[in-house]
Amino acid sequence: MGKKEIGGKKPLFRRLLIFLVAIFAFIALIATALCAVNPYISPDAFVWTSYFGLAFWVILFADVLLFALLLFMKARKSLMISCLALVIAVPGFMRSCSMKKETFDPGNIKIMSYNVANFSDVTDASVTREMVETSVIQLIKEERPDIVCLQEGGAWSDAKADDFGEKIGCKYYSVNKFSHRGNIIFSRFPLEDDEYTEMFNETGAAGFVKLVKAGSLGRFYLQNTHLQSYNITKDEIEYLGHTRNLVENSSKGKSVITKLKDGFVARTKDTKIIIGNLPENKVPIIICGDFNDTPLSYTYQRMKKARFNDAFLESGHGIGKTYCGKLPLLRIDYFWHDENVKVFTFKTIRKNMSDHYPIVMTFNVNN
């Protein structure tokens, strides 16, 4: 038989273990609280909470694990710490995970957004750019979207864009000429300009926008966006995956922290450009692309506050991660839309041809 508790007290070792776990639970509670407040704090004012928003799923996993340990040890008082953390995490979970049932109701228009990472295979260096480009074209032909928005497509000459568009069945295309990121829109429908698109495209800093004229299906603005990335290299991610490396070379860690900080601040500025230059007319608008920020970010909150809807939460399912690199469970690619767009389906295509997954949605517009 095991040792009985004397005078109703737990054995010393057990009390010490509960105390230690409770300390970790309290730390996790603070981290969860910082996740919760991060969407409302501009990185321009205070950047440090942004790191916690980026690590939401890791922190939530720690909350659940510590809750389970305290429950197993029957530490009722300490258990309240983890209970509070899980309650605080609920809004973040609701932003990050969709419970919508899959539907097969078709929309009239189908669109794909995909960061193709310059058509480079992030898992196999022996795979050539041409091979990746062929695979991407094949995927697009299988999905048959009416519109394709690519980010990080490299330099697009007219000849290359014509050839790519012909292969995927999209006659019209437009390139962001003010950005080196290779953003391009391919479309089966005409892409035109008006006063709003010309004004927004003056610098192309936060992407570019076109007026899509889809005939009897309606017309709408489409903005293809690629906000500032973290610029963290594959080698840095792998290096930082080993604790010993952090101890031996802290400068590597400082470099990554600086890059993260610069990214948070830059995307805040880009988002202000997007929100501050919305069209005054009532034409429906869709903003898609690689935002490089999670649902627990200030960028995401700014889009929500501007009354844009996250298509994944409306019609997606599960966690919906779109980044397939070493960093876990990141959803950083979006379809945002206003109230004049009705989304029917949303899916993430789990094919590793880039460090991102393509996302696809079907929708109707109300003109």
MOQUI-V386737 format. One record per helix or strand of 3 or more residues. SS is the DSSP state (H for helix, E for strand). FROM is the first residue (numbers start at 1). TO is the last residue. Records with the same first field share a line. If there is no record, write none. Layout:
SS->FROM-TO + FROM-TO
This chain:
H->12-38 + 49-54 + 56-72 + 76-96 + 117-119 + 129-143 + 158-168 + 195-200 + 215-217 + 234-240 + 243-248 + 250-276 + 298-305 + 311-315
E->109-115 + 147-151 + 172-175 + 184-187 + 190-192 + 208-213 + 219-226 + 284-290 + 333-337 + 341-349 + 358-365
